[in-house]
Amino acid sequence: MEFMLDITINGPERKIGYQDPVLLTGSCFTEHIGNYLKELKFDILQNPNGILFDPYSVTNNLISYIENKKYTESDLFYLNELWQSWNHHSIFSNTDKDACLNAINESQNNAHHFLQRAKWLIITLGSSFSYRLIDGNIPVANCHRAPAQWFNKHLMTIEETHAALDACIHRIFKFNPGINIVFTVSPVRHIRDGVVENNRSKARLIECVHHLANKFSNIYYFPAYELVIDVLRDYRFYDIDMVHPNYPATEFVLQHFTGSYIDERSQLLMQEVKKIVIAKKHRAFQPATQAHRKFLQAHLEKAKELSDKYPFLDLAEEMQYFTKSME
């Protein structure tokens, strides 16, 4: 007897390898994938502007990376004792205007050069709802707790979403002809919009990204949304807020992502790297014992061995930890 729907995931013929730079951008679920790849030592850059939710914010910022846009004081506003940018997450906000601009422009420059050499771009869209400043009808990526009456809430149409994504993709392929793009739709429910409205929002995103995946041979769709909503399909797999997928659900999605989008050689290496990463997280009850010292020495030697065999792996942090812990 089957208790779960099966799902077919059509991954690319040429999959992601350890030496492929991967840029990730989009909603908070982007960071689940990005943190997973980062911990296992893939070459990644994630969310250079911070978390983004709607298609306009994502495409606007990707184009700014292509152009290596330099932000100036006129791009900032002052609110709640902080200098902030409507195009950036609050992690860039600062009491010091110059510090805010420096952080933004440094991130812009890094994103420009990374996107130029990236082999993969993973875009996770969260919502079709876009917030627009009433003054000028300017879309914003983050409202920064500004008064609600400053904004109009706009549900982007399929035509608007497709136009924004299609135009952006053409710019990306011109800037970096060798890049591959993976779209996902976040399984995080935007319940503040309402249950019906959330489903309308997600449906528009899904329709648009499937159209693009059918149109371009190097654009793919990874069904993170369907894996949680239709395959797991149970509130057991959500956090206490009933909105965010919990740890088992996220791990389930990441397992499917690995199996469908990571090449076999890299999957084997991931298992070896994971042992080193887990060893670094281990906290011994008796750190002064010879047994623990042997544990540290064994993993230091393994990390050195992997670094020598695979020079593209950066295990310097782990090796430094094992060495210092034995002093």
C-alpha contacts under 8 A as a table, 3 or more apart, distances in Angstrom:
res1	aa1	res2	aa2	distance
2	E	5	L	7.52
4	M	231	V	6.09
4	M	232	L	7.14
5	L	230	D	7.44
5	L	231	V	5.42
6	D	231	V	7.03
7	I	227	L	7.81
7	I	231	V	7.46
9	I	222	F	7.15
9	I	223	P	7.42
9	I	260	S	6.70
10	N	260	S	7.17
11	G	15	K	7.53
11	G	220	Y	7.41
11	G	222	F	7.77
11	G	260	S	4.92
11	G	261	Y	5.65
12	P	15	K	5.73
12	P	220	Y	7.27
12	P	260	S	7.70
12	P	261	Y	6.73
14	R	263	D	7.57
15	K	260	S	7.92
15	K	261	Y	5.17
15	K	262	I	5.25
15	K	263	D	5.01
16	I	20	D	6.34
16	I	120	W	7.60
16	I	261	Y	5.90
16	I	262	I	4.68
16	I	263	D	5.74
17	G	20	D	5.40
17	G	262	I	6.16
17	G	263	D	5.76
17	G	265	R	7.79
17	G	266	S	5.67
18	Y	21	P	7.95
18	Y	41	K	7.93
18	Y	42	F	5.49
18	Y	43	D	7.06
18	Y	266	S	5.96
18	Y	312	F	7.88
19	Q	42	F	7.39
19	Q	43	D	6.93
19	Q	312	F	6.88
20	D	42	F	7.84
20	D	43	D	6.74
20	D	118	A	6.94
20	D	119	K	5.50
20	D	120	W	7.15
21	P	42	F	7.51
21	P	43	D	4.90
21	P	44	I	5.67
21	P	45	L	7.99
21	P	114	F	7.66
21	P	117	R	7.04
21	P	118	A	4.68
21	P	119	K	5.52
21	P	120	W	6.53
22	V	42	F	7.90
22	V	43	D	6.26
22	V	44	I	4.70
22	V	45	L	6.48
22	V	118	A	5.67
22	V	119	K	6.21
22	V	120	W	4.77
22	V	121	L	5.79
22	V	122	I	7.34
23	L	44	I	5.65
23	L	45	L	4.84
23	L	46	Q	5.69
23	L	47	N	7.94
23	L	114	F	7.37
23	L	115	L	6.72
23	L	118	A	6.56
23	L	120	W	6.35
23	L	121	L	4.87
23	L	122	I	6.29
24	L	30	T	6.53
24	L	31	E	7.98
24	L	34	G	6.59
24	L	44	I	7.46
24	L	45	L	6.27
24	L	46	Q	4.52
24	L	47	N	6.04
24	L	121	L	5.78
24	L	122	I	4.67
24	L	123	I	5.98
24	L	124	T	7.92
25	T	30	T	6.28
25	T	46	Q	5.78
25	T	47	N	4.57
25	T	48	P	7.48
25	T	51	I	7.34
25	T	52	L	7.26
25	T	58	V	7.16
25	T	121	L	7.86
25	T	122	I	6.41
25	T	123	I	5.15
25	T	124	T	6.46
26	G	29	F	7.79
26	G	30	T	5.80
26	G	47	N	6.63
26	G	51	I	5.76
26	G	52	L	4.62
26	G	53	F	5.77
26	G	54	D	7.95
26	G	58	V	6.19
26	G	123	I	5.61
26	G	124	T	4.73
26	G	125	L	5.64
26	G	126	G	7.21
27	S	30	T	5.48
27	S	31	E	7.60
27	S	51	I	5.27
27	S	52	L	4.99
27	S	53	F	4.78
27	S	124	T	5.74
27	S	125	L	5.89
27	S	126	G	5.29
27	S	186	S	6.96
28	C	31	E	5.49
28	C	32	H	7.29
28	C	51	I	5.87
28	C	52	L	7.64
28	C	53	F	7.98
29	F	32	H	5.21
29	F	33	I	6.94
29	F	124	T	7.00
29	F	186	S	5.85
29	F	187	P	7.71
29	F	188	V	7.36
30	T	33	I	5.45
30	T	34	G	6.07
30	T	46	Q	7.83
30	T	122	I	7.90
30	T	123	I	7.34
30	T	124	T	5.62
30	T	186	S	7.92
31	E	34	G	4.67
31	E	35	N	5.57
31	E	46	Q	7.15
31	E	47	N	7.92
32	H	35	N	5.40
32	H	36	Y	6.14
32	H	250	T	7.45
33	I	36	Y	5.17
33	I	37	L	6.31
33	I	254	L	6.89
34	G	37	L	5.22
34	G	38	K	5.97
34	G	44	I	7.19
34	G	45	L	7.83
34	G	46	Q	6.20
35	N	38	K	4.92
35	N	39	E	5.94
36	Y	39	E	5.37
36	Y	40	L	6.51
36	Y	254	L	7.97
37	L	40	L	5.22
37	L	41	K	6.41
37	L	42	F	5.38
37	L	44	I	7.31
38	K	41	K	5.03
38	K	42	F	5.39
38	K	43	D	7.08
38	K	44	I	6.35
39	E	42	F	7.61
39	E	277	V	7.40
40	L	270	M	6.23
40	L	273	V	6.05
40	L	274	K	6.25
40	L	277	V	7.50
41	K	273	V	7.68
41	K	313	L	6.28
41	K	314	D	6.49
41	K	315	L	7.73
42	F	313	L	7.75
45	L	48	P	7.21
45	L	111	A	7.56
45	L	114	F	7.41
47	N	50	G	4.74
47	N	51	I	5.96
47	N	52	L	7.76
48	P	107	S	5.76
48	P	108	Q	6.94
48	P	111	A	6.27
49	N	52	L	7.64
49	N	61	N	7.39
49	N	87	N	7.21
49	N	88	H	4.96
49	N	89	H	6.17
49	N	104	I	7.66
49	N	107	S	7.43
49	N	108	Q	7.98
50	G	88	H	6.14
50	G	89	H	4.82
50	G	90	S	7.85
50	G	91	I	7.03
51	I	89	H	6.19
52	L	57	S	6.28
52	L	58	V	6.13
52	L	89	H	7.66
52	L	125	L	7.98
52	L	126	G	7.89
52	L	141	A	6.11
52	L	142	N	7.72
53	F	57	S	6.97
53	F	58	V	7.17
53	F	125	L	5.82
53	F	126	G	4.70
53	F	127	S	5.62
53	F	128	S	7.96
53	F	141	A	7.37
54	D	57	S	5.56
54	D	58	V	6.43
54	D	125	L	6.24
54	D	126	G	6.13
54	D	127	S	5.05
54	D	128	S	5.37
54	D	129	F	6.19
54	D	130	S	5.89
54	D	141	A	7.65
55	P	58	V	5.13
55	P	59	T	6.05
55	P	125	L	6.54
55	P	127	S	7.62
55	P	128	S	6.73
55	P	161	T	6.22
55	P	164	A	7.12
55	P	165	L	7.00
56	Y	59	T	5.29
56	Y	60	N	5.82
56	Y	130	S	7.38
56	Y	139	P	7.56
56	Y	161	T	7.33
56	Y	164	A	6.41
56	Y	165	L	7.98
57	S	60	N	5.18
57	S	61	N	6.15
57	S	87	N	7.25
57	S	139	P	7.50
57	S	140	V	6.89
57	S	141	A	5.21
58	V	61	N	5.44
58	V	62	L	6.22
58	V	125	L	7.99
59	T	62	L	5.05
59	T	63	I	6.17
59	T	164	A	6.56
59	T	165	L	6.31
59	T	168	C	5.80
60	N	63	I	5.34
60	N	64	S	6.37
60	N	168	C	7.96
61	N	64	S	4.85
61	N	65	Y	6.39
61	N	87	N	7.40
62	L	65	Y	5.14
62	L	66	I	6.50
62	L	168	C	7.40
63	I	66	I	5.03
63	I	67	E	6.26
63	I	168	C	6.56
63	I	171	R	7.34
63	I	172	I	7.74
64	S	67	E	5.07
64	S	68	N	5.73
64	S	69	K	5.23
64	S	108	Q	7.63
65	Y	68	N	4.77
65	Y	69	K	6.60
65	Y	108	Q	5.93
65	Y	109	N	7.40
65	Y	111	A	5.69
65	Y	112	H	4.53
65	Y	115	L	7.42
66	I	69	K	7.93
66	I	112	H	5.62
66	I	115	L	7.49
66	I	116	Q	7.86
66	I	171	R	7.86
66	I	172	I	7.28
66	I	175	F	6.85
67	E	112	H	7.40
68	N	108	Q	6.06
68	N	109	N	5.95
68	N	111	A	7.98
68	N	112	H	5.46
69	K	105	N	7.87
69	K	108	Q	6.86
70	K	105	N	5.91
70	K	108	Q	7.44
71	Y	74	S	7.92
71	Y	75	D	6.07
71	Y	101	L	6.64
71	Y	104	I	7.28
71	Y	105	N	6.30
72	T	75	D	5.49
72	T	76	L	7.28
72	T	101	L	6.87
73	E	76	L	5.42
73	E	97	K	7.70
73	E	101	L	7.46
74	S	77	F	7.68
75	D	85	S	6.51
76	L	83	W	6.30
76	L	84	Q	5.41
76	L	85	S	4.89
76	L	86	W	7.47
77	F	83	W	5.70
77	F	84	Q	5.46
77	F	85	S	6.46
78	Y	81	E	6.64
78	Y	82	L	5.56
78	Y	83	W	4.61
78	Y	84	Q	6.23
79	L	82	L	5.42
79	L	83	W	6.60
79	L	84	Q	7.30
79	L	146	A	7.59
81	E	95	T	6.30
82	L	93	S	6.04
82	L	94	N	5.24
82	L	95	T	4.62
82	L	96	D	7.48
83	W	93	S	5.58
83	W	94	N	5.40
83	W	95	T	5.93
83	W	96	D	6.82
83	W	97	K	5.61
83	W	100	C	6.70
84	Q	88	H	7.68
84	Q	90	S	7.11
84	Q	92	F	7.06
84	Q	93	S	4.76
84	Q	94	N	6.98
84	Q	100	C	7.32
84	Q	144	H	7.91
85	S	88	H	5.34
85	S	89	H	7.72
85	S	92	F	7.85
85	S	93	S	7.32
86	W	89	H	7.93
86	W	140	V	5.11
86	W	141	A	5.88
86	W	142	N	5.82
86	W	143	C	6.99
86	W	144	H	7.91
87	N	140	V	5.93
87	N	141	A	4.96
87	N	142	N	6.70
88	H	91	I	7.90
88	H	92	F	6.69
88	H	141	A	6.29
88	H	142	N	6.48
89	H	92	F	6.17
89	H	93	S	7.65
89	H	141	A	7.30
89	H	142	N	5.92
89	H	144	H	7.87
90	S	93	S	4.97
90	S	142	N	7.60
90	S	144	H	6.52
92	F	100	C	5.96
92	F	103	A	6.67
92	F	104	I	6.67
93	S	100	C	5.93
94	N	97	K	6.63
94	N	99	A	6.72
94	N	100	C	5.30
95	T	100	C	7.84
96	D	99	A	5.33
96	D	100	C	6.30
97	K	100	C	5.15
97	K	101	L	6.32
98	D	101	L	5.11
98	D	102	N	5.97
99	A	102	N	5.08
99	A	103	A	6.14
100	C	103	A	5.37
100	C	104	I	6.28
101	L	104	I	5.10
101	L	105	N	6.04
102	N	105	N	5.26
102	N	106	E	5.94
103	A	106	E	5.23
103	A	107	S	6.17
104	I	107	S	5.22
104	I	108	Q	6.16
105	N	108	Q	4.82
105	N	109	N	6.10
106	E	109	N	5.21
106	E	110	N	6.24
107	S	110	N	5.11
107	S	111	A	6.07
108	Q	111	A	5.13
108	Q	112	H	6.12
109	N	112	H	5.11
109	N	113	H	6.44
110	N	113	H	5.46
110	N	114	F	5.99
111	A	114	F	5.02
111	A	115	L	5.83
112	H	115	L	5.40
112	H	116	Q	6.30
113	H	116	Q	5.08
113	H	117	R	6.70
114	F	117	R	5.43
114	F	118	A	5.86
115	L	118	A	4.96
115	L	176	N	7.45
116	Q	175	F	6.75
116	Q	176	N	5.60
117	R	176	N	7.23
118	A	121	L	7.10
118	A	176	N	7.82
118	A	179	I	6.30
119	K	178	G	6.47
119	K	179	I	4.58
119	K	180	N	6.08
120	W	179	I	5.45
120	W	180	N	4.77
120	W	181	I	5.73
120	W	182	V	7.44
121	L	179	I	7.05
121	L	180	N	6.18
121	L	181	I	4.72
121	L	182	V	6.19
122	I	181	I	5.83
122	I	182	V	4.69
122	I	183	F	5.93
122	I	184	T	7.56
123	I	181	I	7.45
123	I	182	V	6.22
123	I	183	F	4.93
123	I	184	T	6.22
124	T	183	F	5.90
124	T	184	T	4.66
124	T	185	V	5.34
124	T	186	S	6.08
125	L	183	F	7.66
125	L	184	T	6.44
125	L	185	V	4.96
125	L	186	S	6.01
125	L	205	L	7.16
126	G	185	V	6.04
126	G	186	S	5.06
126	G	187	P	7.93
126	G	188	V	7.38
126	G	202	K	7.51
127	S	130	S	7.86
127	S	190	H	7.45
127	S	198	N	7.65
127	S	201	S	5.74
127	S	202	K	6.26
127	S	205	L	7.38
128	S	155	L	5.67
128	S	156	M	5.37
128	S	157	T	7.84
128	S	161	T	7.82
128	S	201	S	4.83
128	S	202	K	6.87
128	S	204	R	6.96
128	S	205	L	6.58
129	F	153	K	6.68
129	F	154	H	5.52
129	F	155	L	4.42
129	F	156	M	6.02
129	F	201	S	6.85
130	S	139	P	6.67
130	S	140	V	7.45
130	S	153	K	5.98
130	S	154	H	5.11
130	S	155	L	6.21
130	S	156	M	6.69
131	Y	139	P	5.70
131	Y	140	V	5.84
131	Y	141	A	7.59
131	Y	143	C	7.71
131	Y	151	F	6.17
131	Y	152	N	5.78
131	Y	153	K	4.71
131	Y	154	H	6.06
132	R	137	N	5.31
132	R	138	I	5.04
132	R	139	P	4.12
132	R	140	V	5.87
132	R	151	F	5.30
132	R	152	N	5.15
132	R	153	K	6.40
132	R	154	H	7.22
133	L	136	G	6.37
133	L	137	N	5.04
133	L	138	I	4.99
133	L	139	P	6.26
133	L	140	V	7.06
133	L	150	W	5.83
133	L	151	F	4.55
133	L	152	N	6.37
134	I	137	N	5.02
134	I	138	I	7.28
134	I	150	W	5.80
134	I	151	F	5.20
134	I	152	N	6.03
135	D	138	I	7.28
135	D	150	W	7.55
140	V	143	C	6.69
143	C	146	A	5.79
145	R	148	A	7.99
146	A	150	W	7.15
147	P	150	W	5.70
147	P	151	F	7.95
148	A	151	F	5.82
149	Q	152	N	7.72
155	L	201	S	7.25
156	M	160	E	5.97
156	M	161	T	6.28
157	T	160	E	5.13
157	T	161	T	6.20
157	T	204	R	7.27
158	I	161	T	5.13
158	I	162	H	5.95
158	I	204	R	5.59
158	I	205	L	7.55
158	I	207	E	7.60
158	I	208	C	6.55
159	E	162	H	5.19
159	E	163	A	6.03
160	E	163	A	5.20
160	E	164	A	6.21
161	T	164	A	5.26
161	T	165	L	6.15
161	T	205	L	7.57
161	T	208	C	6.92
162	H	165	L	5.23
162	H	166	D	5.77
162	H	208	C	5.63
163	A	166	D	5.24
163	A	167	A	6.04
164	A	167	A	5.49
164	A	168	C	6.21
165	L	168	C	5.12
165	L	169	I	6.05
166	D	169	I	5.16
166	D	170	H	6.38
166	D	212	L	7.42
167	A	170	H	5.39
167	A	171	R	6.52
168	C	171	R	5.13
168	C	172	I	6.24
169	I	172	I	4.96
169	I	173	F	6.15
170	H	173	F	5.24
170	H	174	K	6.21
171	R	174	K	5.20
171	R	175	F	6.16
172	I	175	F	5.02
172	I	176	N	5.90
172	I	177	P	7.56
173	F	176	N	5.05
173	F	177	P	4.58
173	F	178	G	7.36
173	F	179	I	6.90
174	K	177	P	5.65
176	N	179	I	5.83
179	I	218	N	7.78
180	N	218	N	5.14
180	N	219	I	6.03
181	I	218	N	6.41
181	I	219	I	4.74
181	I	220	Y	6.24
182	V	219	I	5.82
182	V	220	Y	4.72
182	V	221	Y	5.62
182	V	222	F	6.70
183	F	209	V	6.61
183	F	219	I	7.49
183	F	220	Y	6.15
183	F	221	Y	4.90
183	F	222	F	6.23
184	T	221	Y	5.93
184	T	222	F	5.24
184	T	223	P	6.15
184	T	224	A	6.15
184	T	225	Y	7.35
185	V	202	K	7.36
185	V	205	L	7.06
185	V	206	I	6.85
185	V	223	P	7.17
185	V	224	A	6.44
185	V	225	Y	5.56
186	S	189	R	7.99
186	S	224	A	6.56
186	S	225	Y	5.54
187	P	224	A	6.41
187	P	225	Y	4.23
187	P	226	E	7.54
187	P	228	V	6.34
187	P	229	I	6.88
187	P	244	H	7.62
187	P	245	P	7.21
188	V	243	V	5.71
188	V	244	H	5.00
188	V	245	P	6.56
189	R	198	N	6.76
189	R	243	V	4.95
189	R	244	H	6.77
190	H	193	D	5.84
190	H	194	G	7.28
190	H	195	V	7.80
190	H	198	N	5.70
190	H	243	V	7.13
191	I	194	G	4.85
191	I	195	V	5.61
191	I	198	N	6.40
191	I	243	V	7.06
193	D	197	E	5.83
193	D	198	N	5.97
194	G	197	E	5.12
194	G	198	N	5.86
195	V	198	N	5.15
195	V	199	N	6.41
196	V	199	N	5.27
196	V	200	R	6.35
197	E	200	R	5.04
197	E	201	S	6.07
198	N	201	S	5.02
198	N	202	K	6.17
199	N	202	K	5.15
199	N	203	A	5.97
200	R	203	A	5.16
200	R	204	R	6.39
201	S	204	R	5.46
201	S	205	L	6.64
202	K	205	L	5.16
202	K	206	I	6.20
203	A	206	I	5.13
203	A	207	E	6.15
204	R	207	E	5.21
204	R	208	C	6.28
205	L	208	C	5.27
205	L	209	V	6.23
206	I	209	V	5.40
206	I	210	H	6.14
207	E	210	H	5.42
207	E	211	H	6.30
208	C	211	H	5.13
208	C	212	L	6.40
209	V	212	L	5.05
209	V	213	A	6.08
209	V	221	Y	7.18
210	H	213	A	4.96
210	H	214	N	6.13
210	H	221	Y	6.94
211	H	214	N	5.25
211	H	215	K	6.19
212	L	215	K	4.88
212	L	216	F	6.14
212	L	219	I	6.99
213	A	216	F	5.57
213	A	217	S	7.09
213	A	218	N	7.71
213	A	219	I	4.87
213	A	220	Y	5.28
213	A	221	Y	6.51
214	N	217	S	7.25
214	N	219	I	7.89
216	F	219	I	5.52
217	S	220	Y	7.97
222	F	257	F	7.40
223	P	226	E	5.22
223	P	227	L	6.13
224	A	227	L	5.20
224	A	228	V	6.60
224	A	253	V	6.09
225	Y	228	V	5.60
225	Y	229	I	5.98
225	Y	230	D	7.99
226	E	229	I	5.03
226	E	230	D	5.04
226	E	231	V	6.52
227	L	230	D	5.83
227	L	231	V	4.87
227	L	232	L	6.33
227	L	253	V	6.53
228	V	231	V	5.78
228	V	232	L	5.06
228	V	233	R	6.06
228	V	237	F	7.80
228	V	245	P	7.54
228	V	249	A	6.68
228	V	253	V	7.52
229	I	232	L	6.31
229	I	233	R	4.93
229	I	234	D	7.83
230	D	233	R	5.02
232	L	237	F	7.14
232	L	249	A	7.56
233	R	237	F	7.83
234	D	237	F	5.86
234	D	238	Y	7.70
235	Y	238	Y	5.22
235	Y	242	M	6.79
236	R	239	D	7.91
237	F	245	P	5.81
237	F	246	N	5.53
237	F	247	Y	7.85
237	F	248	P	6.63
237	F	249	A	5.33
238	Y	241	D	7.45
238	Y	242	M	5.29
238	Y	243	V	6.39
238	Y	244	H	5.60
238	Y	245	P	4.26
238	Y	246	N	4.80
238	Y	249	A	7.39
239	D	242	M	5.49
239	D	243	V	6.69
239	D	244	H	5.51
239	D	245	P	5.81
239	D	246	N	4.82
240	I	243	V	7.87
241	D	244	H	6.81
242	M	245	P	7.89
245	P	249	A	5.64
245	P	250	T	6.21
246	N	249	A	5.40
246	N	250	T	6.14
247	Y	250	T	5.10
247	Y	251	E	6.06
248	P	251	E	5.09
248	P	252	F	6.10
249	A	252	F	5.02
249	A	253	V	6.36
250	T	253	V	5.16
250	T	254	L	6.19
251	E	254	L	4.99
251	E	255	Q	6.07
252	F	255	Q	5.23
252	F	256	H	6.51
253	V	256	H	5.25
253	V	257	F	6.19
254	L	257	F	4.86
254	L	258	T	6.05
255	Q	258	T	5.14
255	Q	259	G	6.21
256	H	259	G	5.10
256	H	260	S	6.03
257	F	260	S	5.26
257	F	261	Y	5.61
257	F	262	I	7.37
258	T	261	Y	5.47
258	T	262	I	5.03
258	T	267	Q	7.29
259	G	262	I	6.20
259	G	263	D	7.98
262	I	266	S	6.53
262	I	267	Q	6.39
263	D	266	S	5.45
263	D	267	Q	6.24
264	E	267	Q	4.97
264	E	268	L	6.39
265	R	268	L	5.30
265	R	269	L	6.39
266	S	269	L	4.95
266	S	270	M	5.95
267	Q	270	M	5.00
267	Q	271	Q	6.67
268	L	271	Q	5.44
268	L	272	E	6.97
269	L	272	E	5.17
269	L	273	V	6.25
270	M	273	V	5.06
270	M	274	K	5.91
271	Q	274	K	5.08
271	Q	275	K	6.56
272	E	275	K	5.39
272	E	276	I	6.89
273	V	276	I	5.24
273	V	277	V	6.28
274	K	277	V	4.99
274	K	278	I	6.03
275	K	278	I	5.22
275	K	279	A	6.09
276	I	279	A	5.07
276	I	280	K	6.35
276	I	299	H	6.35
276	I	302	K	7.69
276	I	303	A	6.64
276	I	318	E	7.35
277	V	280	K	5.26
277	V	281	K	6.59
277	V	318	E	7.25
278	I	281	K	5.12
278	I	282	H	6.38
279	A	282	H	5.12
279	A	296	L	8.00
279	A	299	H	7.13
280	K	318	E	6.32
280	K	321	Y	7.14
280	K	322	F	7.29
283	R	287	P	7.96
284	A	287	P	5.23
284	A	292	H	7.09
286	Q	289	T	5.92
286	Q	292	H	7.37
287	P	292	H	5.82
287	P	293	R	7.54
288	A	292	H	7.01
288	A	293	R	7.43
289	T	292	H	5.42
289	T	293	R	6.48
290	Q	293	R	4.91
290	Q	294	K	6.09
291	A	294	K	5.16
291	A	295	F	6.27
292	H	295	F	4.86
292	H	296	L	6.27
293	R	296	L	5.12
293	R	297	Q	6.10
293	R	326	M	6.12
294	K	297	Q	5.01
294	K	298	A	5.99
295	F	298	A	5.30
295	F	299	H	6.40
296	L	299	H	5.31
296	L	300	L	6.05
296	L	322	F	5.44
296	L	323	T	7.73
296	L	325	S	7.56
296	L	326	M	7.04
297	Q	300	L	5.02
297	Q	301	E	6.17
297	Q	322	F	7.05
297	Q	323	T	7.83
297	Q	326	M	7.82
298	A	301	E	5.28
298	A	302	K	6.24
299	H	302	K	4.86
299	H	303	A	6.00
299	H	322	F	7.41
300	L	303	A	5.09
300	L	304	K	6.20
300	L	318	E	7.75
300	L	319	M	5.59
300	L	322	F	5.77
300	L	323	T	7.12
301	E	304	K	5.09
301	E	305	E	6.08
302	K	305	E	4.98
302	K	306	L	6.21
303	A	306	L	5.17
303	A	307	S	6.13
303	A	315	L	6.57
303	A	318	E	7.48
303	A	319	M	6.46
304	K	307	S	5.02
304	K	308	D	6.10
304	K	315	L	7.97
304	K	319	M	7.30
305	E	308	D	5.22
305	E	309	K	6.14
306	L	309	K	5.08
306	L	310	Y	5.74
306	L	311	P	7.98
306	L	313	L	7.61
307	S	310	Y	5.13
307	S	311	P	5.29
307	S	312	F	7.55
307	S	313	L	5.83
307	S	314	D	7.07
307	S	315	L	6.67
308	D	311	P	5.73
310	Y	313	L	5.77
311	P	314	D	7.62
314	D	317	E	7.77
315	L	318	E	5.35
315	L	319	M	6.21
316	A	319	M	5.14
316	A	320	Q	6.01
317	E	320	Q	5.19
317	E	321	Y	6.19
318	E	321	Y	5.06
318	E	322	F	6.27
319	M	322	F	5.22
319	M	323	T	6.08
320	Q	323	T	5.13
320	Q	324	K	6.00
321	Y	324	K	5.24
321	Y	325	S	5.97
322	F	325	S	5.20
322	F	326	M	6.49
323	T	326	M	5.44
323	T	327	E	6.87
324	K	327	E	5.34
